[in-house]
Amino acid sequence: MRPLVENVAHGNRGRPMMMTVLDTTDLPPGDRTEAWVQTTALAAVTTRFRFPQPERFGARIRAMELGAVQLSTLNYAPLVSYRSAKLIRQADPEVYQLALITSGRQDIEQAGHRTSLGPGEILLYDSSRPFEAQVDVSQDRSSSVLLQFPRHLMPLPDKVVAPACGSALRGSPGLGRVFGQLLTSLADSGAELTGNDRVRLGTTLIDLAAALVAGHVEQTSALPPEVHGTALYQQMTGFIVRQLHDPQLGPAAVAEAHCLSLRSVHRVFRAHATTVSEVIRGERMSRCRRDLADPALATTPVGAIGARWGYPRPSDFTRAFRRATGMTPTAYRVQMQNRF
């Protein structure tokens, strides 16, 4: 699999997460469909296209490398794409792709499944199996976040994955939400990552993808223990982020929400070199610092910001904030506001 970004930048360090590899805005209308064909071919998946309205076609692709994983965002006008058995025989990079639909509707047929998907749904397809996909021509533009990785890195056997190809992965809604949020947050991030950070994130995404597929086909027992643990950790941290406002949030609440014993919850977090309390505290402090530094919230009482993130008593908020940052929330706000 040749990464899309390999052709526009070299090196891993000090590079923004997402890089634009195609934007047809500045191209003559007659060149835009060919630019799309050539750019998508850089992913090493030979695909044919039909364009219902070629004169109105437009598209934008951004991409990043996460070790052996490639994450892309695609925005494009209506089109039909297909990959035949002949094309597969000619060239097959042997990759799995999971697409999170973020706008518009898309249809796909693969492995005997025909599926129509809308925003928020996740689709699995396989470069080694023929498919045909199309974007609803009634939509001006559609968009998706695409995760692509080599098939041999999938920690599930093909006999488990095959029944899910061409399907919307709807078997584990909680995990699907966590997976989708991670994809979109990575795609939207302007941060820079080291090579090691990228590899770790790529591994996490593959593990979550495997857990999502296994849940869809009701084969979670096929997951290796470490993959199951990664999926559980991501689900539980996702739950924590959604419940930060609750002052009662703690290990017991996390265990109850996931039908696990306290011992099991602590074991999962210990495997990731942290604790439930550390994650809760870190997430709360991150959001409190963000809100205190926000000029738009300058007139919001400090106590109200603390209460928003699980500290209903101002004295508790002040103590926790001072312990985490070395200063009071009020002093931190003044320091941050003086930057503007």
C-alpha positions as CSV (number, residue, x, y, z in Angstrom):
1,M,0.0,0.0,0.0
2,R,1.6,3.3,-1.1
3,P,0.4,6.1,1.3
4,L,-1.2,9.1,-0.4
5,V,0.9,11.5,1.6
6,E,4.1,9.8,0.6
7,N,3.8,11.6,-2.7
8,V,3.5,15.1,-1.3
9,A,5.8,15.1,1.8
10,H,8.6,13.0,3.3
11,G,9.4,12.3,6.9
12,N,7.3,11.8,9.9
13,R,8.4,14.3,12.5
14,G,7.2,17.9,12.8
15,R,4.5,17.3,10.2
16,P,0.8,18.3,10.6
17,M,-1.5,15.4,11.0
18,M,-3.6,15.9,7.9
19,M,-2.2,17.1,4.5
20,T,-4.2,18.1,1.5
21,V,-3.3,15.9,-1.5
22,L,-6.1,17.0,-3.8
23,D,-8.3,20.0,-4.1
24,T,-9.9,20.5,-7.5
25,T,-11.0,24.1,-6.7
26,D,-8.0,25.5,-8.6
27,L,-8.2,23.1,-11.5
28,P,-10.0,23.7,-14.8
29,P,-13.3,21.8,-14.8
30,G,-12.1,19.5,-17.6
31,D,-9.2,18.3,-15.6
32,R,-10.9,17.5,-12.3
33,T,-12.2,14.0,-12.9
34,E,-8.8,12.9,-14.2
35,A,-7.1,14.4,-11.1
36,W,-9.5,12.4,-8.9
37,V,-8.7,9.2,-10.8
38,Q,-4.9,9.7,-10.6
39,T,-4.9,10.8,-6.9
40,T,-7.1,7.9,-5.7
41,A,-4.9,5.5,-7.6
42,L,-2.0,6.5,-5.4
43,A,-3.6,4.4,-2.7
44,A,-2.8,1.4,-4.9
45,V,-6.4,0.2,-5.3
46,T,-7.2,0.1,-9.0
47,T,-10.7,1.4,-9.3
48,R,-12.8,2.5,-12.3
49,F,-15.2,5.5,-12.1
50,R,-18.2,6.9,-13.8
51,F,-19.1,10.6,-13.3
52,P,-22.8,11.4,-13.8
53,Q,-22.1,15.1,-14.1
54,P,-18.4,15.4,-15.1
55,E,-18.6,19.1,-15.9
56,R,-19.7,19.8,-12.3
57,F,-17.4,17.4,-10.5
58,G,-15.3,18.6,-7.6
59,A,-13.4,16.9,-4.8
60,R,-11.0,17.3,-2.0
61,I,-8.8,14.7,-0.3
62,R,-6.7,15.0,2.8
63,A,-4.6,12.2,4.2
64,M,-2.2,11.2,7.0
65,E,0.0,8.2,7.8
66,L,-0.4,6.4,11.1
67,G,2.4,3.8,10.7
68,A,1.0,1.2,8.3
69,V,-2.4,2.7,8.5
70,Q,-3.7,5.5,6.3
71,L,-6.5,7.9,7.4
72,S,-8.1,10.1,4.8
73,T,-10.9,12.5,4.5
74,L,-12.8,12.7,1.2
75,N,-15.3,15.2,0.0
76,Y,-16.7,14.7,-3.6
77,A,-19.5,15.2,-6.0
78,P,-21.7,12.2,-7.2
79,L,-19.8,9.4,-8.8
80,V,-19.9,5.6,-9.3
81,S,-16.8,3.5,-8.5
82,Y,-16.4,-0.2,-9.2
83,R,-13.7,-2.8,-8.9
84,S,-14.0,-5.9,-10.9
85,A,-12.5,-9.4,-10.6
86,K,-10.3,-8.5,-13.6
87,L,-9.0,-5.4,-11.9
88,I,-8.3,-7.4,-8.7
89,R,-6.3,-9.9,-10.7
90,Q,-4.2,-7.1,-12.2
91,A,-3.4,-5.4,-8.9
92,D,-4.5,-6.1,-5.4
93,P,-2.9,-4.3,-2.4
94,E,-4.9,-6.6,-0.1
95,V,-6.2,-3.9,2.2
96,Y,-9.3,-3.5,4.4
97,Q,-11.1,-0.1,4.3
98,L,-13.6,1.2,6.8
99,A,-15.5,4.3,5.8
100,L,-17.3,6.6,8.2
101,I,-20.0,8.5,6.2
102,T,-20.0,12.1,7.4
103,S,-22.5,13.6,4.9
104,G,-24.7,12.4,2.0
105,R,-25.9,8.9,1.2
106,Q,-23.8,6.2,-0.4
107,D,-24.7,2.7,-1.7
108,I,-22.3,-0.3,-2.0
109,E,-22.6,-3.8,-3.2
110,Q,-19.9,-6.3,-2.2
111,A,-19.8,-10.0,-1.2
112,G,-23.5,-10.4,-1.9
113,H,-24.5,-7.5,0.4
114,R,-26.1,-4.3,-0.9
115,T,-26.1,-1.6,1.7
116,S,-27.3,2.1,1.8
117,L,-25.6,4.2,4.4
118,G,-26.1,7.7,5.7
119,P,-24.2,10.0,8.1
120,G,-22.7,8.4,11.1
121,E,-22.7,4.8,9.7
122,I,-19.5,2.8,9.1
123,L,-18.9,0.6,6.1
124,L,-16.4,-2.2,5.7
125,Y,-15.0,-3.3,2.4
126,D,-12.2,-5.4,1.1
127,S,-9.9,-4.6,-1.9
128,S,-9.7,-8.4,-2.7
129,R,-13.4,-8.6,-3.4
130,P,-15.3,-7.0,-6.3
131,F,-17.6,-4.1,-5.4
132,E,-19.6,-1.3,-6.8
133,A,-20.4,1.9,-4.9
134,Q,-22.2,5.1,-5.8
135,V,-23.0,8.5,-4.3
136,D,-26.6,9.6,-4.5
137,V,-26.9,11.9,-7.4
138,S,-29.4,14.0,-5.5
139,Q,-26.6,15.1,-3.2
140,D,-24.5,18.0,-4.2
141,R,-21.5,16.6,-2.2
142,S,-20.8,13.7,0.0
143,S,-18.0,13.1,2.5
144,S,-16.4,10.4,4.5
145,V,-13.4,9.5,6.7
146,L,-11.6,6.5,5.4
147,L,-9.4,4.1,7.3
148,Q,-7.2,1.8,5.3
149,F,-4.7,-0.9,6.4
150,P,-3.1,-4.1,5.1
151,R,-5.4,-7.2,5.5
152,H,-2.6,-9.1,7.2
153,L,-2.7,-6.7,10.1
154,M,-6.3,-7.4,10.9
155,P,-6.3,-9.5,14.2
156,L,-9.2,-11.6,12.9
157,P,-9.2,-14.4,10.4
158,D,-10.7,-13.8,7.0
159,K,-13.6,-16.3,7.7
160,V,-14.7,-13.9,10.5
161,V,-14.3,-10.7,8.5
162,A,-15.7,-11.9,5.2
163,P,-19.4,-11.9,6.3
164,A,-19.2,-8.3,7.2
165,C,-17.8,-7.0,3.9
166,G,-20.1,-4.7,2.1
167,S,-22.1,-4.2,5.3
168,A,-22.8,-1.3,7.6
169,L,-21.2,-2.2,11.0
170,R,-24.2,-1.8,13.3
171,G,-23.6,-4.6,15.8
172,S,-21.9,-2.5,18.5
173,P,-23.4,1.0,18.6
174,G,-21.3,2.1,21.7
175,L,-18.1,1.0,20.2
176,G,-19.1,2.3,16.8
177,R,-19.6,5.8,18.4
178,V,-16.2,5.6,20.0
179,F,-14.5,4.5,16.8
180,G,-16.3,7.2,14.8
181,Q,-15.4,9.9,17.3
182,L,-11.7,8.9,17.2
183,L,-11.6,8.9,13.4
184,T,-13.2,12.4,13.2
185,S,-11.1,13.8,16.1
186,L,-7.9,12.6,14.4
187,A,-9.1,14.0,11.0
188,D,-9.9,17.4,12.5
189,S,-6.8,17.7,14.6
190,G,-4.1,20.2,13.6
191,A,-1.6,18.7,16.0
192,E,1.8,17.3,15.1
193,L,2.8,13.8,16.1
194,T,6.0,11.9,16.4
195,G,6.5,8.7,14.4
196,N,5.9,6.6,17.5
197,D,2.7,8.4,18.3
198,R,1.4,7.7,14.8
199,V,2.2,4.0,15.0
200,R,0.5,3.7,18.3
201,L,-2.6,5.4,17.1
202,G,-2.7,3.3,14.0
203,T,-2.5,0.1,16.1
204,T,-5.3,1.3,18.3
205,L,-7.5,2.0,15.2
206,I,-6.9,-1.4,13.8
207,D,-7.8,-3.0,17.2
208,L,-11.0,-1.0,17.4
209,A,-11.9,-1.9,13.8
210,A,-11.4,-5.5,14.6
211,A,-13.6,-5.3,17.7
212,L,-16.3,-3.5,15.7
213,V,-16.2,-6.2,13.0
214,A,-16.3,-9.0,15.6
215,G,-19.2,-7.4,17.3
216,H,-21.1,-7.1,14.1
217,V,-20.8,-10.8,13.2
218,E,-21.2,-11.8,16.9
219,Q,-17.7,-13.3,17.0
220,T,-16.1,-11.3,19.8
221,S,-14.5,-14.5,21.2
222,A,-12.3,-14.5,18.1
223,L,-10.6,-11.4,19.3
224,P,-7.1,-11.7,20.8
225,P,-7.2,-10.7,24.5
226,E,-5.0,-7.6,24.0
227,V,-7.3,-6.4,21.2
228,H,-10.4,-7.0,23.4
229,G,-8.6,-5.0,26.1
230,T,-7.9,-2.0,23.8
231,A,-11.5,-1.9,22.7
232,L,-12.8,-2.0,26.3
233,Y,-10.4,0.8,27.3
234,Q,-11.5,3.0,24.4
235,Q,-15.2,2.3,25.2
236,M,-14.7,3.1,28.9
237,T,-12.7,6.3,28.2
238,G,-15.4,7.4,25.8
239,F,-18.0,6.8,28.5
240,I,-15.9,8.9,30.9
241,V,-15.7,11.8,28.5
242,R,-19.5,11.8,28.0
243,Q,-20.1,11.7,31.8
244,L,-17.5,14.3,33.0
245,H,-20.3,16.5,34.2
246,D,-21.4,13.9,36.8
247,P,-19.8,14.5,40.2
248,Q,-20.4,10.8,41.0
249,L,-18.3,9.6,38.1
250,G,-15.8,7.1,39.3
251,P,-14.6,3.5,38.9
252,A,-17.9,2.1,40.2
253,A,-19.9,4.0,37.7
254,V,-17.6,2.9,34.8
255,A,-17.9,-0.7,36.0
256,E,-21.7,-0.6,36.2
257,A,-22.1,1.0,32.8
258,H,-20.0,-1.7,31.2
259,C,-21.3,-4.7,33.2
260,L,-17.9,-5.4,34.6
261,S,-16.4,-6.0,38.0
262,L,-14.3,-3.2,39.6
263,R,-11.3,-5.6,39.4
264,S,-11.8,-6.0,35.7
265,V,-12.0,-2.2,35.1
266,H,-8.9,-1.6,37.1
267,R,-7.0,-4.3,35.2
268,V,-7.9,-2.8,31.8
269,F,-6.7,0.7,32.9
270,R,-3.6,-0.7,34.5
271,A,-2.7,-2.4,31.2
272,H,-2.7,1.1,29.7
273,A,-0.4,2.5,32.5
274,T,-3.1,4.6,34.1
275,T,-6.2,4.5,36.4
276,V,-9.8,5.5,36.1
277,S,-9.3,8.4,38.5
278,E,-6.3,9.7,36.6
279,V,-8.2,9.7,33.3
280,I,-11.2,11.4,34.9
281,R,-9.0,14.1,36.5
282,G,-7.0,14.6,33.3
283,E,-10.0,15.0,31.1
284,R,-11.8,17.3,33.5
285,M,-8.7,19.5,33.9
286,S,-8.2,19.7,30.2
287,R,-11.7,21.0,29.6
288,C,-11.6,23.4,32.6
289,R,-8.3,24.9,31.3
290,R,-9.8,25.3,27.9
291,D,-12.9,27.0,29.1
292,L,-11.0,29.3,31.5
293,A,-8.8,30.4,28.6
294,D,-11.7,31.0,26.2
295,P,-12.4,34.8,25.8
296,A,-16.0,34.0,24.9
297,L,-16.4,32.6,28.5
298,A,-14.7,35.5,30.3
299,T,-17.9,36.5,32.1
300,T,-18.8,32.9,33.1
301,P,-18.2,32.5,36.8
302,V,-15.2,30.3,37.6
303,G,-17.5,28.1,39.8
304,A,-19.9,27.6,36.9
305,I,-17.1,26.2,34.8
306,G,-16.0,23.9,37.5
307,A,-19.6,22.7,38.0
308,R,-19.9,22.1,34.2
309,W,-17.1,19.5,34.4
310,G,-18.0,17.7,37.6
311,Y,-16.9,20.0,40.5
312,P,-20.2,21.3,42.0
313,R,-18.5,22.8,45.0
314,P,-16.2,25.8,44.2
315,S,-13.8,24.9,47.0
316,D,-13.3,21.4,45.6
317,F,-12.7,22.8,42.1
318,T,-10.1,25.2,43.4
319,R,-8.2,22.5,45.3
320,A,-8.3,20.1,42.4
321,F,-7.2,22.8,39.9
322,R,-4.4,24.0,42.1
323,R,-3.2,20.5,42.6
324,A,-3.1,19.9,38.8
325,T,-1.7,23.3,37.7
326,G,-0.1,25.0,40.7
327,M,-2.4,28.0,40.6
328,T,-6.0,28.8,41.3
329,P,-8.6,28.8,38.5
330,T,-9.0,32.6,38.8
331,A,-5.2,33.2,38.5
332,Y,-5.0,30.8,35.5
333,R,-7.9,32.7,33.8
334,V,-6.1,36.0,34.3
335,Q,-2.9,34.6,32.9
336,M,-4.5,33.2,29.8
337,Q,-6.7,36.3,29.2
338,N,-3.6,38.5,29.3
339,R,-2.3,36.8,26.2
340,F,-5.0,38.5,24.1
